[in-house]
Every structure is written in C-alpha cells, then in structure tokens.
Amino acid sequence: MTTHHDTDGRNDEVVLFDMDGVILDGWGTDEVVHSRALGDVREERDMRVTGDRRRPLETRDYDDEFRVACEELGVDPATLFRAREERSAKRSVARLAAGTRRLCADVDAIDELARHVPIGLVSNNYHPTVEFVVDHFRLDGFSFVRGRDLGPEGFRRRKPEPYYLNEALDALGAEGGLYVGDRATDVIAAERAGLDGVFLRREHNAALDLDVEPASEIESLRELVDLVEATRPAAETERPSSGVESVRKRFE
C-alpha cells in the first residue's frame, strides 16, 4: 500500500479498524446486555412478555421473529427495537466503565501507525459505545470514529454493508486503503467499499475458517506498522504536523 499526504487535504489511502476483537478484546457485547435491556423497557412501559415471545425480543437482530413478536404484543417493532437498543448501549457503556473488557495488548501500534497515515475506527457496535471506548481508553490517534446508529436503520447498515466504511472514506477525503477486522463480514464490507480487507487472527477466532479471501492476514496490529513503513517513500515516513484534522463526529 502506498500512501500520500496531499496539500489539498485529501489522502489517497487510510487505514480503518473494526473495534470488537481488534481494538477491544472479545467478540463483542455480551448477549446478557440485550436481555437486561429488554427488561428495562418492559419495566418502563409496564409490558408483560411471557413464553416464546421474549426470546425474539431480547436478541440483537431486527428480524421477522422480532417483528412478529411485537405485532402479537400490539407494539410498534421499530419503536421497541430503538428503545431496547438505547438501553443496551447504556448498559454496555456501564459494563465497560466497570472494567469488564480491556484493550488488546497490541493497540499501542495505533499511535505509531497514525504518524504515517490517517486512521479511523468503524464498528458494528453502537455509536455511543464506540465513542465511550475511544474516550475512556484515550485512543487519540483516530481521526474518524463511527459506530452504527441505534434502531432498525442502523441495524440494516451494519457490515457487510459498506455504508459506514464509505462514510469514513468521505469524511477523511480518502480513495482507498485498508480495513482491519476479525470476521468474514469485515472482509466483505472492505471489498464493497473498495478497500483491501486485512484479517486479524487472534485467540478468539484462531480456528475460524473464512469463506472469503482477505487481501492479507496478520496476527498482530504491529505488523501493520511495518507494512506501511515499508511501502512509503523515505521522504514520507511521517505525516506532516499539519495533517488531516480530526473529523470525529457525535451522531445522534
């Protein structure tokens, strides 16, 4: 990969990262969060949910089973899904603040990498959760931070859809680059956005058999630093101090 810093503020290429399993340890948010979030909504709305209806309402998916269960209860599916996700986001932030998850050991490579190319964070996790992770752990190297919107529309725009990756490229003024993830959906989303998908093999996905072909596979984020340094001209090994300004946004 060759990266240039242009005087007009555009960047030929950037490096974007998934969060869960790449920056933050583990596959993602514990399923118990969604179950308890449903309990929050039930209590607030004095809803009685029993039997087979409960399970579809407490999973992370906005699917036919969720909608059917809502119809049987006489509630609007989109409204209930949004309300439950708002509670899920609050609960996930509280758990992170309590120390339930940690940064991956090789995240220190992010700051080094940011000296050479603009970097961004694009996750399927909720946007409030992603912003909290960046602020809480002081991940200041990211020029762009984006999680998915709460509600059905945000759910539909998750990877492997390239929606949020394209948003990152537009915001950073980039035409291509790398996207680093730990799932097949990350590789697919990268390809759809015109990026090279980099598959990160960690303990939690060590035995995963990918049904897609990534552009490359690595076992540590530190390998990215060597890759970028090796492919940049000697005179461009560091970004100018007047590099791309942060375009972090706080989305509603």
C-alpha positions in Angstrom: 0.0 0.0 0.0 1.3 3.4 -0.9 0.0 6.5 1.0 0.4 10.1 0.1 -0.4 13.2 2.1 -1.7 15.9 -0.3 -1.7 19.6 0.3 -5.4 19.8 -0.6 -6.3 17.8 2.5 -7.1 14.6 0.6 -5.5 11.3 1.4 -5.0 8.6 -1.3 -5.3 5.9 1.3 -6.2 5.4 5.0 -6.2 2.5 7.5 -9.6 1.8 9.1 -10.2 -0.6 12.0 -13.0 -2.6 13.4 -13.4 -2.4 17.2 -14.6 -5.6 18.9 -11.9 -8.2 18.7 -9.4 -5.9 17.0 -9.1 -2.9 19.4 -11.2 -4.2 22.3 -10.8 -7.8 23.4 -13.5 -10.4 22.8 -16.1 -11.0 20.1 -18.5 -8.2 21.1 -21.2 -7.2 23.6 -22.4 -10.0 25.9 -25.9 -11.2 25.0 -27.0 -10.7 28.6 -26.9 -6.9 27.9 -29.7 -7.2 25.4 -31.8 -9.4 27.7 -31.5 -7.0 30.6 -32.1 -4.0 28.3 -35.4 -5.7 27.3 -36.2 -5.9 31.0 -35.6 -2.2 31.3 -38.0 -1.4 28.6 -40.6 -3.8 29.9 -40.4 -2.2 33.4 -40.6 1.4 31.9 -43.6 0.5 29.8 -45.3 -2.0 32.1 -45.1 -4.6 29.4 -45.9 -8.2 30.1 -43.8 -10.5 27.9 -44.0 -14.2 28.5 -43.3 -17.6 26.9 -41.9 -17.8 23.4 -42.3 -14.1 22.7 -39.5 -13.0 25.0 -36.5 -14.6 23.2 -37.0 -12.9 19.8 -37.3 -9.5 21.6 -34.0 -9.8 23.5 -31.7 -10.9 20.7 -29.7 -8.3 18.8 -31.5 -8.9 15.5 -34.2 -6.8 13.9 -35.7 -9.7 12.0 -39.1 -11.3 11.2 -39.3 -13.1 14.6 -38.8 -9.8 16.4 -41.4 -8.0 14.3 -43.9 -10.9 14.7 -43.5 -10.9 18.5 -44.1 -7.1 18.5 -47.2 -7.5 16.5 -48.6 -10.1 18.9 -48.0 -7.7 21.7 -49.6 -4.8 19.8 -46.4 -2.6 19.9 -44.6 -0.9 17.0 -41.5 -3.0 16.2 -39.2 -0.1 15.1 -40.1 1.9 18.3 -39.5 -1.1 20.6 -36.2 -2.0 18.9 -34.9 1.5 19.2 -35.9 1.7 22.8 -34.2 -1.6 23.6 -31.0 -0.6 21.8 -30.9 2.7 23.7 -30.9 0.6 27.0 -28.4 -1.9 25.5 -26.0 1.0 24.7 -26.3 2.4 28.2 -25.7 -1.0 29.8 -22.7 -1.8 27.5 -21.1 1.5 28.4 -21.7 0.9 32.1 -20.0 -2.6 31.8 -17.0 -1.1 30.0 -16.7 1.6 32.7 -16.7 -1.2 35.3 -13.7 -2.8 33.6 -15.4 -5.9 32.0 -13.3 -5.6 28.9 -9.8 -4.4 28.1 -7.9 -3.1 25.1 -5.9 -5.6 23.1 -2.2 -5.7 24.0 -1.0 -4.5 20.6 -3.2 -1.4 20.5 -0.1 0.7 21.2 0.7 0.2 17.5 -2.2 2.6 16.6 -0.4 5.7 17.7 2.7 4.7 15.8 0.6 4.0 12.7 -1.1 7.4 13.0 2.2 9.0 12.4 2.2 7.7 8.9 -1.4 7.5 7.7 -4.8 8.8 8.8 -6.6 6.1 10.8 -10.3 5.6 11.6 -12.5 3.3 13.7 -15.6 1.8 12.1 -17.7 -0.7 14.1 -21.0 -2.5 14.1 -21.2 -1.8 17.8 -23.4 1.1 18.9 -22.1 4.6 18.2 -22.4 5.7 21.9 -20.4 2.6 22.9 -17.7 3.2 20.3 -17.3 6.8 21.4 -17.1 5.7 25.0 -14.3 3.2 24.2 -12.3 5.9 22.4 -12.7 8.5 25.2 -12.4 6.1 28.1 -9.2 4.5 26.8 -7.9 7.8 25.4 -7.4 6.4 21.8 -6.5 9.8 20.4 -4.9 8.6 17.2 -8.2 8.1 15.4 -9.2 10.8 13.0 -12.6 9.3 12.5 -14.8 7.3 14.9 -18.1 5.7 13.9 -20.3 3.1 15.4 -23.7 2.2 14.0 -26.8 4.2 14.6 -29.4 2.9 17.1 -32.6 1.5 15.6 -33.6 -0.5 12.6 -31.9 1.7 10.0 -28.5 1.4 11.8 -29.1 -2.4 12.1 -29.6 -2.6 8.3 -26.4 -0.6 7.6 -24.2 -2.9 9.5 -21.3 -4.7 7.8 -21.1 -6.5 5.5 -22.9 -3.4 4.1 -20.2 -0.8 3.3 -22.3 2.2 4.4 -20.2 3.3 7.4 -16.9 2.5 5.7 -17.9 4.7 2.8 -18.8 7.4 5.3 -15.4 7.2 6.8 -13.7 7.4 3.4 -15.7 10.5 2.5 -15.0 12.2 5.9 -11.3 11.5 5.6 -11.1 12.5 1.9 -9.7 9.1 1.0 -10.0 7.0 -2.1 -8.9 3.6 -0.6 -6.7 1.8 1.9 -7.0 -1.0 4.4 -9.8 -2.2 6.7 -8.7 -4.4 9.6 -11.2 -6.8 11.0 -11.6 -10.2 12.6 -14.7 -11.6 10.8 -15.7 -12.5 7.3 -18.2 -9.7 7.2 -15.3 -7.2 7.7 -13.5 -8.6 4.6 -16.7 -8.4 2.6 -17.5 -4.9 3.7 -14.0 -3.8 2.8 -14.2 -5.2 -0.7 -17.6 -3.5 -1.2 -16.1 -0.2 -0.1 -13.1 -0.5 -2.4 -10.7 -1.3 0.5 -8.2 -4.1 1.0 -9.6 -6.3 3.7 -7.0 -7.3 6.3 -8.0 -10.3 8.5 -6.6 -10.2 12.0 -6.2 -13.7 13.5 -6.5 -13.7 17.3 -7.2 -16.3 20.0 -11.0 -15.8 19.8 -11.0 -16.5 16.0 -8.0 -18.7 15.7 -10.0 -21.7 14.4 -12.3 -19.6 12.2 -12.5 -20.9 8.6 -13.1 -17.9 6.4 -15.2 -18.4 3.3 -13.8 -15.2 1.8 -10.3 -14.3 0.7 -8.8 -11.3 2.5 -6.1 -9.2 0.9 -3.8 -10.2 3.7 -3.8 -11.9 7.1 -1.9 -10.7 10.2 -1.6 -11.9 13.8 -0.7 -8.5 15.4 -1.5 -4.9 14.7 2.2 -4.2 14.9 2.5 -5.9 11.5 0.6 -3.0 10.0 3.2 -0.5 11.1 5.9 -2.5 9.3 3.7 -2.7 6.2 3.0 1.0 6.0 6.6 2.0 6.7 7.9 -0.4 4.1 5.7 0.9 1.4 6.1 4.6 1.9 8.8 6.6 0.2 11.6 7.5 2.6 10.7 11.2 2.5 7.2 10.5 3.5 7.7 8.2 6.5 5.8 10.6 8.8 2.7 12.7 8.2 3.2 16.4 8.3 2.3 18.1 11.5 -0.5 19.9 9.6 -2.1 16.6 8.7 -5.8 15.8 8.5 -7.7 17.4 11.3 -9.9 15.2 13.4 -13.3 14.6 11.8 -14.8 12.7 14.8 -18.5 13.4 14.9 -21.1 12.9 17.5 -24.0 11.3 15.7 -27.5 11.3 17.2 
